[in-house]
Amino acid sequence: MIQLHNVYMAYQRDASALNGITLKVPKGDFVFLTGASGAGKSTLLKLLYGAITPNRGQVLVDGQNITKLPLAQIPYLRRKIGVVFQDFKLLPNRTVFDNVAITLEVLGWSKPDISRRAYFILKQMGLEHKINSTPLRLSGGEQQRVALARALVNEPRILLADEPTGNLDDENKEQILNIFKEANFRGTTVLVASHDRRLIESCPRRVVVLESGQIREDASVPK
């Protein structure tokens, strides 16, 4: 599903964000990416949804080599990928419903199907009573669940999440983690970047530890 071969990425000549990364994530896997701030977690995720391209190496996602993919094809690749950003990136002047429905609008779904699917996923998140609210009127945990609903509404093959539980209390963290587990159970390949060791230890999955842009450890269960 996801493969990186000897990937190098530097934003500046003297600062390597990723330094010779080789990684394979099979279809249906659930992987935590962890490491200190600046270890390369966010950079790796950005490579996977085509936000940036590596200086060297190959990045394959769902059988497509992103490094050789024409720019015009990147939006089509992203239709298979749900992304939860660290800062949510919700549209502040649109309702909760609109923020989730926009994914399906881009994909060309009919209005009745958009309404049914968006309401269904928001109900799963426990947010059906907030569909007409704007993001600024929601708590941090609620905003995070809206971001997750938007990422999962079209049942993507891959879900990428960058520090999805930052600044959330334990109850909200557990709720978000359960949503990831459910998506993975339904067949979605999940990659979660997090420095929260307690979160990772509470969910025994494969853990890839990054340090200074390199893989220091790759374990099936956290230690």
GICORHU-V889890 format. One record per backbone hydrogen bond with DSSP energy under -1.0 kcal/mol. CO is the residue of the C=O (numbers start at 1). NH is the residue of the N-H. Records with the same first field share a line. If there is no record, write none. Layout:
CO: NH / NH
This chain:
1: 62
2: 25
3: 60
4: 23
5: 58
7: 20 / 21
8: 55 / 56
9: 17 / 18
12: 15
15: 12
18: 9
21: 7
23: 4
25: 2
26: 29
29: 190
30: 206
31: 192
32: 208
33: 194
34: 210
36: 39
39: 213
40: 44
41: 45
42: 46
43: 47
44: 48
45: 49
46: 51
47: 50
56: 8
58: 5
59: 66
60: 3
61: 64
64: 61
65: 68
70: 73
71: 74
73: 77
74: 78
77: 80
78: 81
80: 157 / 158
82: 160
84: 162
85: 88
87: 89
91: 94
95: 99
96: 100
97: 101
98: 102
101: 105
102: 106
103: 107
104: 109
105: 108
110: 114
111: 115
112: 116
113: 117
114: 118
115: 119
116: 120
117: 121
118: 122
119: 123
120: 124
121: 125
122: 127
123: 126
127: 130
130: 133
131: 97
133: 96
134: 137
135: 138
139: 143
140: 144
141: 145
142: 146
143: 147
144: 148
145: 149
146: 150
147: 151
148: 152
149: 153
152: 155
157: 189
158: 82
159: 191
160: 84
161: 193
163: 166
165: 168
169: 173
170: 174
171: 175
172: 176
173: 177
174: 178
175: 179
176: 180
177: 181
178: 182
179: 183
180: 184
181: 185
182: 186
183: 188
184: 187
189: 159
190: 31
191: 161
192: 33
193: 163
195: 197
196: 200
197: 201
198: 202
200: 203
206: 32
207: 219
208: 34
209: 216 / 217
211: 214
213: 19
214: 211
217: 209
219: 207
